[in-house]
Amino acid sequence: MTQRFKFTLAATDGRARTGAIQMMRGEIRTPAFMPVGTAATVKAMKPEAVRATGADIILGNTYHLMLRPGAERVARLGGLHNFMNWDRPILTDSGGYQVMSLSDLNKLTEKGVEFRSHIDGSKHMLTPERSMEIQRLLGSDIVMAFDECPRADRPRDEIAASMELSMRWAARSREGFDSGEEHADRSALFGIQQGSLDQELRAISAQKLTDIGFDGYAVGGLAVGEGQEAMFGVLDYAPAMLPEDRPRYLMGVGKPDDLVGAVERGIDMFDCVLPTRSGRNGQAFTWSGPLNMRNARHAEDTGPIDERCECPTCGKYSRAYIHHLIKSGEILGAMLVTEHNLAFYQSLMAAMRDAIAQQRFAAFAADFRRDYLRK
């Protein structure tokens, strides 16, 4: 039988790690970046083009998919993989963050969150059990426990109470996941560490999650406006609180220099909308830093976005042409820059994997920061 879930560390260099997750739908090389396919699509990209950038796994969004087209409908149509023509692993988030952030009218209780849809105002209830059911109906490969993510500027007692609630929800998520026999036999469940910027609360959360037991562990509650310095401050200790033999996933991160700093601190998995959202807005990421393709200096530049990039966009299209497309509002401009950005992110992950394997990660990180952050 094909492996349900197995994480293997191949090499470490300082706290940086490289390895692989084996799942039924394929291998996920770590450190891994997951393009975000919120509504069953990575925006401006065909699934086969996403795979061609080097992506081993993508992320789907429970909140958006439960509202439209609906988890039950996706299940009737053969599951999310069949629906969107992606045959490799998919991680689905729990929906909790979007419920809190997108709905102005929500009611939080021990049971879960009652909220109104941002689409049509219809009322819904999302609980740990319902989140597990939705992710099962979607056919997720990696399922996230249901949690609450408070803002970092809330009083400590509120953050502590929220963390404790998330840990009770984590236990219910574990029970709900395990009750779906087919799901438990095919998929993996990740718990989410909370505690905001408080080291003591992070330690309590990590211990409670470890006691419950999960296939992997996420560091949640970061990348919500606290800034890179504060985020790195938490990552200096939070990953080491989690089991060493399980993958560690930093949710919602981030900029290329965020990724390098987080891998340096022991993170294995990432997701972020930045490469696709920036692509639609004409921002391209390169080894020499981000570029605004709207700028007039690109108007007659016949070179590629990035001389070091081997993606189809850089191989076939000039900065001048892409500048024209972006300025003209042409859809192709968003498509080309998005393709390049996703390829750049995957090239960055591959370069980090190689550097760790060759025991030269510190030098790689220093060189990257020198080139990427220069003015």
N, C-alpha and C positions, 0 to 999 in steps of 0.2 A: 504493500500500500504506500502511496506517495505521502511524504511527511506532512502532517497537519501544520506543525510549527516547530522549527528548530533554529536557534540562534547560536552561531559559532563565531568566536573571536579568532581572527587569523593572526593579528599582530597588534601591539600597543607601542606607543612612543610618548613617554610622559603619561599624561592622562588621555591623550588622543587614541582612538581605537578604530580598527577596521575589521570587517568580518562580513557575514552574510546571514540572512534569514531565509530558510527554506520553507516554502509553503506549497500547497497543492497546485496553485496557478503559476508557480515560478519562483525564482530566486530574487531576493532584494539585496543588492550590494550596499554595505554601510561603510562610511556615512552615506545616507540616502537623502535626496531631496524629492518630495512629492509635489508635482504640479497640482493645483487646486481645480477640480472639476465640480464646482458648486452645484450646478443644476444638471448633472449628467453630461457635462461637456467642459473641456478645458477651452476657454473662450478663444475664438479665432483659430482653432487648431483642429484638424482631423485626428482621431485616435492613433492612426498609423504614423502620423507626423510626430505626435508626442512621443511615441515609442522610439522613433528614429533619432530623437535628441539624446537618447540614453536613459530615459525614465523607466524604472522597473515597477513603479507603483504610483497610483494617483489617489487623490482624496475626493470623496463625495460628501455632500452636506445633508445630514438627516433632516434638519429643520426645513430646508427649502424643498427637498424631495418629498417629504410627508405632506406638504401643502400643495405641491404641483410637480409631477402629475399624480402623486399619491403612492404610498408604499404598496398598498394592495394592488394597484394597477400595474406597477412595475413588476410585482411578483407574478401576476397573471401573464405578463408579456415575457416571462422567462428570466427575470432578475436583471439587476443593473448592468452586469457585464454584457449580457446579450442585447439589452436595450440600447446601450451606447457603443457596442462593438469594441469593447476593451476586454481582452482575454487574460490579462495579467492581474495581479492583486490590486484590490481597492481597499483603502482604509476609509471608514466613515466616522465622522465625529458624532457626538451624542445628541447634538441639537441644543444643549443647554446654553451655550454662549450666545447663540443667535436669539433664543427666546428672551434672554435678559437684555440684549442690546438692541434688537430690532422692534420689539413690541413695547409701546408706551403703556399699554394696559395689560399688566401681568400681575398675578397674585401668587406669591411664594408661600408654600406650606410644607410641612413635613412630608406630605404625600408626594408633592411635585410642584409643577408650575402650571397654573391656568393662564392662558394668554389668548389674545386675539390676533388673527393673521394680519400681517402687514399688506396682504394682497386684497382681501375682501372683507376683513373685519370679523370673519367667522371665529367662533370660540373653540378652543382646543385645550386638552389637558395632556401634558407631557410628564411622565413619571419615569423612574429608572426601569420599571418593567415594560412600559410602552416603548421607551427608547430601544431596549433590547429587541422587542418584537419588530419594530420598524427596521432596524438594522439587519435582522434575520430575513425579513421580507425582501429587502434590497439585495440580499446575498453577499453582504460584506465579508471580506477576508479578515480584516482587523477591525474589531469593534471597540469603541471607546466607552468607558463607564460614564454614567450620567453625573454631572457635577454642576456646581455653581462657581462662577468666577467673579468675585467682587473687585472693585477698583482698589488700586494700591493706596489711595489717599483716604480710605475709610478708617475709622477708629479701630484700634487693635482688637477690642472686644467683639466688634462686628466681624472682623476678618477671622477671628478664632471661632466664632459661632458658625460662620459660613463653612470653614474648613471641616468642623465636626459634622455638619450636615452633609457635606460632600462625602465624608468617610462612611456615614450611614447609608447614603445613596450608593456608594461603591459596593458595600456588602450586598445590597439589594440587587445591584446590577449583576454581581457575580451569581447570585441565586437565579435571577431571571435568565441570564445567559445559559447557565447549566441546565435549566429546565427545558430548553429547546434542544433536544438530543441531536438532531441533524446538524444544527448550527454549531454546537459544542464539538462535534466530531470533525468539522471542516474548517472552523474559523478560530481566531485567537482573540482574547480579551485583554485590553490594556487598562490599567488603573491610572488615575491622574493625581499627582501630588499637588496640594494647594498649601496656602500659608503666606501668599504674597511675598513681601520682602523680609519677613520675620524668620530668622534661623530656627528658633525654638519651635515655632508652629510647623515649619517645614519638616523638622525631625519627627514630630509627633505624627504628622500625616504620612511620612514615609514608613514609619513603623506599623501604623494601622493597615496601610496598603499591603505591606509585606506579609503581615499576619493573615490577611484575606487570601493573598496569592493570586498573581496575574502573570500572563505570558510576557508582558512588557510593561513599562512604566513611563508615563509622560510627566514632564515638568510643566504644569499649567500655571495660569495666573501671571504670566509675563508677556512682554510685547503688547501691553495694554496702556502705553503712554508713560512708562516709568523711565525710559531712556536707556541707552546702551550701557552706561556706567553702572547703573543700579541693577540692570539685568545681569551683567557679568559678575557683579558682586554676589548675587544669589547663586549663579552657576559655579562660583568658586567653591561652594560647599554642597549644593543640592544634589547634583548627580551622584556624588559619592555616598549619599544616604540611601540610594536605591541599589537593589541587588546587582552585583557586578556581572552575573551571568545572563542578564536579560537586557534587551535593547532599551535605550533611553531616548525619548522623543520630546523635543522642544517644540511646543505648539505655536504656530503662527509666526515663525521667524524664518527669513527676514532678509535684510540687506546682505550683500556678499561678505562684507567685513564682519557682520553679525555671525554668519555661518562659520567663518574661520575661527573666530574667537570662541564660539560654542563648541566646535569640534575639539579645540585646544583644551577645553574643560570637561570633555568626556561625553558629549552628546552624539547620538548615532543617527537620528532621524529628524527631518524638518518638513514643514509645509509653509507656504506663504503665497498670497495672491500677487505679490510685488512684481515678479517678472512678467506676468500676463497683463496686469493692470497698467504697469508702466509701458508695456508694448503698445497698448491701445492709445496711450497718451503721448507716444513719440519719444519715450526715454529708452535708450539702449544701454545695456551694461557691457563693459569691456574690461580687459585686464588692466587698462590704464585709467579706469574710473568710468562713471556714468556719462553718457552724452545726451544732450537734448537735440534730437534730429530736426527740430523746428528752426534751430539757429541758422542764420544766413551764411555762416562760414562753411556750411556743408553744400551750399547751392551748386558749386561747380567742382566739387571734390569727386574724382572718379575712383577713389579707393573704396575698399569695403568698410563696413562698420568697424571691424577689428581685424588687423592683419594676422593675428594669431588664431583666429577662429576658422574652423573648417565646416561650419554649417552651410546649408544650401543658400541661405540669404547672402552670406558673405562671399560665397563662391560665384554668385551670378548677378548680384545687384550692387550698384554703387551708392555711396552716401548721397550723391546728387539726386539720384532717382528716388530714393527713399524720402529725402527731404521734400521733393516735389509731391509725392503721394501724401505725406503727412500734412503739408500745407494745404493741399487740395481737398483734404477730408476723404480721401479714397480708402475703401475698406482694405485694399491690398497692403497699404502702408502699415496698418495695425497688424495684419497677418504676418508680414515679413519681420517686423521688429519683435513680435511675440515669439516667432520661431527662433530668431537669433537669441533672445533672452533666455528661453528655456534651454537651448543648446549650451549657452554660456554657463548657466547654473549647473548643468550636468557635467560639463567639462571641469568646472571648479571642484565638484564632488569627486570626480575621477582623479584629479590631480592630488587632492587631499588623501584619497585612499592609497595612491602610489607612494606619496611622501611618507605616510605612516609605515607602510610595508617596508620602505627602504631606510627607516630610522632617520629621516631628515626633515621631520615636520616643523621643528622650530625654525630652521633655515627657510623652508617654504613659506611659513607664515610671515616671517620678517620681510622676505622679498615681495610677497603679495601686498602687504600693507604699504611698503615703500612705493610700489608702482600704482596701486589702486587709490591711495589716499593723497597722492601728490597733487599740488595745485596746478 
